[in-house]
Amino acid sequence: MALQQKQEQAIQRIASRTGQDPPNARHVLGLLFGLVLFVTCGSPGEGRSPQGTSAPSHSAAYSILWNGLPAGKAKLQCRRTDHEVLMQLQGETLAVLNTVYPIKISADSRLRADGAHPLQYKEETREGTKKKKTELLIFASDQNTVSVFKNGKLRRILQAPLGTVDPLGAVYRFLSASEDAFRASAMLVTDGKRVFEVRMTSVGREPVRTPWGKRDAEMWQASVRVLAGKPHALEQSSLHAWTLYGSPAVLVKATVRLPYGEFSIQIQESEAHVGAD
């Protein structure tokens, strides 16, 4: 009972901040779900167009924590074919917290098979007692624009530099780039309102607990800068991710530290086989 009360108090504190822009709970959880997708679609150097008509899907499950307390869960899947990459995720708060402030998110991203050209990003979210919101991003790479639809209505046409991708597409691009090339460049990412510059830098290795025991994981530090649009709290946050390399690569942990607390994700299970390092 004491744990449930602590969880409810934590979610109430999050809910009290969701009127701020930025940050809000959806943005932070969305970022974490994006980080989760490091798990899938192959390791760096393997994110090329697959051979054959299709490639088997990969999936993984994660727990979401708020200041160390269990707060939610996420499940994701990635599938590649000759023509495109499809990434899907679903996340929600735990049942014990849904009476306090339920949060659900479902998103999918479609890219061409080479991972270099995003096609479409769709996100459905529900926070608290609010109605479900649907946001759709349609990429026109030949025109350097992104058409943003909200609940079926066109809201804006965003100018975006060539190569800009959605959050999940950015993860695939990270995996498909060589390590040296990735460190030398930055990714451009849009959420439909802003264009971000995102850099991932390897800062060493450290042991991390996983379902397969303790493993020596690579630690990555992320830096985020808004290039177009309003400032965002993520520019002032501390973001880290821990990965194990294999086929596919596996993200075992990620954290986002904000002024009012820390969100984190921890792997619970994965289809990937992870041997001892």
HELIX and SHEET records of a PDB file:
HELIX    1   1 ALA A    2  ALA A   15  1                                  14    
HELIX    2   2 ALA A   25  VAL A   36  1                                  12    
HELIX    3   3 LEU A   37  VAL A   39  5                                   3    
HELIX    4   4 ALA A   95  LEU A   97  5                                   3    
HELIX    5   5 PRO A  167  SER A  176  1                                  10    
HELIX    6   6 GLU A  179  ARG A  183  1                                   5    
HELIX    7   7 ALA A  233  GLN A  236  5                                   4    
SHEET    1   A14 LYS A 153  GLN A 159  0                                        
SHEET    2   A14 THR A 145  LYS A 150 -1                                        
SHEET    3   A14 LYS A 133  ALA A 140 -1                                        
SHEET    4   A14 PRO A 118  GLU A 127 -1                                        
SHEET    5   A14 ILE A 103  ARG A 112 -1                                        
SHEET    6   A14 GLU A  84  THR A  93 -1                                        
SHEET    7   A14 LEU A  69  ARG A  80 -1                                        
SHEET    8   A14 HIS A  58  TRP A  66 -1                                        
SHEET    9   A14 GLY A 261  SER A 270 -1                                        
SHEET   10   A14 VAL A 250  LEU A 258 -1                                        
SHEET   11   A14 SER A 238  LEU A 244 -1                                        
SHEET   12   A14 GLY A 213  ALA A 228 -1                                        
SHEET   13   A14 VAL A 195  THR A 210 -1                                        
SHEET   14   A14 MET A 187  THR A 190 -1                                        
END                                                                             
